[in-house]
Amino acid sequence: MASVSDTFQVSGVRCERCVMRLATALEGQPGLESAHANLMGEVTLAWDDEVTSRETLLEQLAGAGFHQRA
């Protein structure tokens, strides 16, 4: 297992409901080991690099309206 983690900022997080929506967007994602988000839009993900990728997880978030900030 090749566990990787990363922390980044996303737009679209304004309240606790947004944090819950973000969690729901990632729920059941193959290879995702953990996900934490706060009201500042900071997201920390840990995943198995042999099963999924950072790009796949970011695409999943983007599809739910959460886009990575530059």
N, CA, C and O atoms as a DFTB+ gen file, in Angstrom:
280 C
 N C O
     1  1       0.843      -1.182       0.000
     2  2       0.000       0.000       0.000
     3  2       0.886       1.242       0.000
     4  3       1.779       1.374       0.837
     5  1       0.639       2.147      -0.936
     6  2       1.409       3.381      -1.052
     7  2       0.543       4.543      -0.594
     8  3      -0.132       5.181      -1.403
     9  1       0.565       4.818       0.709
    10  2      -0.269       5.862       1.270
    11  2       0.357       7.236       1.048
    12  3       1.541       7.447       1.310
    13  1      -0.467       8.168       0.558
    14  2      -0.030       9.526       0.261
    15  2      -1.034      10.470       0.905
    16  3      -2.220      10.153       0.987
    17  1      -0.567      11.634       1.363
    18  2      -1.514      12.631       1.856
    19  2      -1.118      14.007       1.341
    20  3       0.040      14.255       1.006
    21  1      -2.106      14.896       1.285
    22  2      -1.869      16.244       0.789
    23  2      -2.910      17.165       1.408
    24  3      -4.034      16.750       1.689
    25  1      -2.524      18.420       1.616
    26  2      -3.434      19.441       2.121
    27  2      -3.477      20.575       1.109
    28  3      -2.435      21.020       0.627
    29  1      -4.670      21.042       0.788
    30  2      -4.811      22.121      -0.182
    31  2      -6.072      22.908       0.126
    32  3      -6.901      22.476       0.927
    33  1      -6.216      24.056      -0.504
    34  2      -7.365      24.938      -0.324
    35  2      -8.359      24.727      -1.455
    36  3      -7.974      24.559      -2.612
    37  1      -9.643      24.736      -1.110
    38  2     -10.689      24.679      -2.127
    39  2     -11.654      25.838      -1.921
    40  3     -11.810      26.338      -0.807
    41  1     -12.294      26.259      -2.995
    42  2     -13.334      27.278      -2.901
    43  2     -14.670      26.588      -2.701
    44  3     -14.814      25.404      -3.004
    45  1     -15.638      27.320      -2.196
    46  2     -16.991      26.772      -2.066
    47  2     -17.357      26.327      -0.667
    48  3     -18.490      25.901      -0.440
    49  1     -16.425      26.414       0.289
    50  2     -16.728      26.021       1.665
    51  2     -17.063      27.289       2.453
    52  3     -16.198      28.132       2.694
    53  1     -18.345      27.410       2.851
    54  2     -18.777      28.614       3.567
    55  2     -19.433      28.307       4.908
    56  3     -19.576      29.196       5.748
    57  1     -19.832      27.055       5.113
    58  2     -20.544      26.712       6.350
    59  2     -20.372      25.216       6.637
    60  3     -19.774      24.481       5.851
    61  1     -20.906      24.790       7.772
    62  2     -20.823      23.375       8.150
    63  2     -21.501      22.477       7.118
    64  3     -21.042      21.365       6.860
    65  1     -22.594      22.962       6.530
    66  2     -23.277      22.169       5.496
    67  2     -22.373      21.939       4.298
    68  3     -22.400      20.870       3.688
    69  1     -21.559      22.959       3.957
    70  2     -20.613      22.821       2.845
    71  2     -19.593      21.729       3.155
    72  3     -19.237      20.933       2.286
    73  1     -19.128      21.702       4.400
    74  2     -18.161      20.683       4.814
    75  2     -18.803      19.296       4.687
    76  3     -18.155      18.345       4.251
    77  1     -20.070      19.188       5.068
    78  2     -20.779      17.909       4.958
    79  2     -20.964      17.507       3.488
    80  3     -20.828      16.335       3.137
    81  1     -21.274      18.490       2.634
    82  2     -21.416      18.218       1.187
    83  2     -20.105      17.727       0.601
    84  3     -20.082      16.825      -0.236
    85  1     -19.010      18.334       1.053
    86  2     -17.682      17.941       0.584
    87  2     -17.407      16.482       0.991
    88  3     -16.919      15.685       0.190
    89  1     -17.726      16.157       2.235
    90  2     -17.522      14.787       2.720
    91  2     -18.361      13.799       1.917
    92  3     -17.892      12.715       1.571
    93  1     -19.599      14.175       1.625
    94  2     -20.494      13.309       0.848
    95  2     -19.952      13.097      -0.564
    96  3     -20.072      12.008      -1.124
    97  1     -19.355      14.144      -1.137
    98  2     -18.806      14.048      -2.493
    99  2     -17.690      13.003      -2.566
   100  3     -17.485      12.383      -3.609
   101  1     -16.972      12.812      -1.462
   102  2     -15.839      11.877      -1.461
   103  2     -16.207      10.503      -0.902
   104  3     -15.425       9.560      -1.016
   105  1     -17.372      10.387      -0.309
   106  2     -17.790       9.150       0.337
   107  2     -17.752       7.965      -0.632
   108  3     -18.265       8.041      -1.748
   109  1     -17.142       6.885      -0.188
   110  2     -17.104       5.674      -0.992
   111  2     -16.088       5.696      -2.118
   112  3     -16.046       4.771      -2.929
   113  1     -15.277       6.725      -2.182
   114  2     -14.265       6.840      -3.238
   115  2     -13.208       5.746      -3.034
   116  3     -12.576       5.707      -1.978
   117  1     -12.998       4.852      -4.020
   118  2     -12.008       3.779      -3.871
   119  2     -10.613       4.351      -3.589
   120  3     -10.159       5.276      -4.263
   121  1      -9.950       3.784      -2.588
   122  2      -8.582       4.179      -2.269
   123  2      -8.467       5.335      -1.296
   124  3      -7.382       5.585      -0.770
   125  1      -9.566       6.054      -1.038
   126  2      -9.515       7.169      -0.097
   127  2      -9.454       6.627       1.317
   128  3     -10.307       5.836       1.722
   129  1      -8.450       7.048       2.069
   130  2      -8.264       6.550       3.435
   131  2      -8.826       7.510       4.477
   132  3      -9.385       7.072       5.482
   133  1      -8.682       8.814       4.247
   134  2      -9.264       9.793       5.157
   135  2      -9.412      11.124       4.452
   136  3      -8.701      11.429       3.494
   137  1     -10.361      11.912       4.953
   138  2     -10.608      13.249       4.412
   139  2     -11.033      14.148       5.552
   140  3     -11.916      13.795       6.334
   141  1     -10.410      15.305       5.649
   142  2     -10.748      16.289       6.677
   143  2     -10.845      17.648       6.004
   144  3     -10.012      18.001       5.169
   145  1     -11.866      18.406       6.374
   146  2     -12.037      19.748       5.828
   147  2     -12.429      20.682       6.966
   148  3     -13.038      20.262       7.950
   149  1     -12.071      21.959       6.817
   150  2     -12.497      22.948       7.802
   151  2     -13.202      24.101       7.099
   152  3     -13.276      24.141       5.870
   153  1     -13.715      25.029       7.883
   154  2     -14.497      26.136       7.334
   155  2     -13.653      27.145       6.574
   156  3     -14.199      28.034       5.921
   157  1     -12.338      27.026       6.645
   158  2     -11.440      27.905       5.893
   159  2     -11.204      27.360       4.484
   160  3     -10.490      27.977       3.692
   161  1     -11.795      26.215       4.171
   162  2     -11.622      25.617       2.848
   163  2     -10.368      24.779       2.737
   164  3      -9.945      24.433       1.634
   165  1      -9.760      24.445       3.884
   166  2      -8.556      23.619       3.883
   167  2      -8.972      22.149       3.927
   168  3      -9.709      21.730       4.820
   169  1      -8.504      21.390       2.976
   170  2      -8.862      19.973       2.868
   171  2      -7.585      19.137       2.955
   172  3      -6.604      19.409       2.264
   173  1      -7.613      18.123       3.810
   174  2      -6.502      17.177       3.898
   175  2      -7.037      15.806       3.517
   176  3      -7.974      15.295       4.131
   177  1      -6.430      15.225       2.500
   178  2      -6.826      13.890       2.032
   179  2      -5.663      12.930       2.186
   180  3      -4.502      13.311       2.034
   181  1      -5.983      11.685       2.488
   182  2      -4.990      10.610       2.483
   183  2      -5.570       9.494       1.623
   184  3      -6.740       9.137       1.765
   185  1      -4.746       8.943       0.729
   186  2      -5.243       7.926      -0.187
   187  2      -4.149       6.929      -0.523
   188  3      -2.961       7.174      -0.311
   189  1      -4.591       5.792      -1.056
   190  2      -3.695       4.747      -1.535
   191  2      -3.383       5.057      -2.994
   192  3      -4.256       4.972      -3.859
   193  1      -2.133       5.417      -3.256
   194  2      -1.713       5.851      -4.587
   195  2      -1.785       4.735      -5.634
   196  3      -1.719       5.000      -6.835
   197  1      -1.918       3.505      -5.180
   198  2      -2.028       2.388      -6.122
   199  2      -3.478       2.196      -6.579
   200  3      -3.737       1.471      -7.539
   201  1      -4.421       2.849      -5.888
   202  2      -5.841       2.675      -6.189
   203  2      -6.436       3.932      -6.823
   204  3      -7.250       3.836      -7.741
   205  1      -6.043       5.088      -6.347
   206  2      -6.581       6.345      -6.864
   207  2      -5.469       7.384      -6.914
   208  3      -4.339       7.117      -6.506
   209  1      -5.798       8.569      -7.418
   210  2      -4.783       9.621      -7.538
   211  2      -5.333      10.943      -7.015
   212  3      -6.542      11.111      -6.855
   213  1      -4.439      11.860      -6.758
   214  2      -4.804      13.205      -6.313
   215  2      -5.748      13.835      -7.344
   216  3      -6.744      14.458      -6.977
   217  1      -5.432      13.671      -8.629
   218  2      -6.243      14.253      -9.698
   219  2      -7.664      13.698      -9.685
   220  3      -8.626      14.448      -9.850
   221  1      -7.798      12.405      -9.491
   222  2      -9.123      11.780      -9.445
   223  2      -9.943      12.350      -8.297
   224  3     -11.126      12.648      -8.463
   225  1      -9.319      12.502      -7.133
   226  2     -10.023      13.029      -5.970
   227  2     -10.393      14.500      -6.177
   228  3     -11.481      14.925      -5.790
   229  1      -9.498      15.270      -6.780
   230  2      -9.792      16.681      -7.066
   231  2     -10.932      16.810      -8.080
   232  3     -11.764      17.711      -7.973
   233  1     -10.966      15.913      -9.057
   234  2     -12.059      15.913     -10.038
   235  2     -13.386      15.611      -9.354
   236  3     -14.412      16.206      -9.685
   237  1     -13.365      14.695      -8.407
   238  2     -14.565      14.342      -7.655
   239  2     -15.068      15.559      -6.876
   240  3     -16.267      15.835      -6.855
   241  1     -14.153      16.279      -6.241
   242  2     -14.520      17.490      -5.508
   243  2     -15.045      18.566      -6.456
   244  3     -16.049      19.213      -6.161
   245  1     -14.381      18.761      -7.582
   246  2     -14.784      19.772      -8.556
   247  2     -16.204      19.487      -9.062
   248  3     -17.002      20.402      -9.264
   249  1     -16.495      18.209      -9.259
   250  2     -17.824      17.820      -9.714
   251  2     -18.923      18.203      -8.723
   252  3     -20.087      18.356      -9.093
   253  1     -18.529      18.353      -7.455
   254  2     -19.487      18.750      -6.408
   255  2     -19.427      20.258      -6.147
   256  3     -20.103      20.760      -5.248
   257  1     -18.619      20.979      -6.931
   258  2     -18.567      22.431      -6.794
   259  2     -17.427      22.964      -5.955
   260  3     -17.380      24.158      -5.661
   261  1     -16.502      22.093      -5.562
   262  2     -15.349      22.516      -4.754
   263  2     -14.108      22.493      -5.633
   264  3     -13.623      21.422      -6.000
   265  1     -13.595      23.659      -5.970
   266  2     -12.459      23.753      -6.878
   267  2     -11.194      24.161      -6.135
   268  3     -11.216      25.053      -5.287
   269  1     -10.100      23.500      -6.463
   270  2      -8.832      23.805      -5.816
   271  2      -8.414      25.240      -6.132
   272  3      -8.488      25.681      -7.279
   273  1      -7.981      25.951      -5.113
   274  2      -7.493      27.317      -5.301
   275  2      -6.046      27.264      -5.740
   276  3      -5.281      26.404      -5.304
   277  1      -5.677      28.195      -6.610
   278  2      -4.291      28.257      -7.115
   279  2      -3.353      28.716      -6.029
   280  3      -2.149      28.831      -6.261
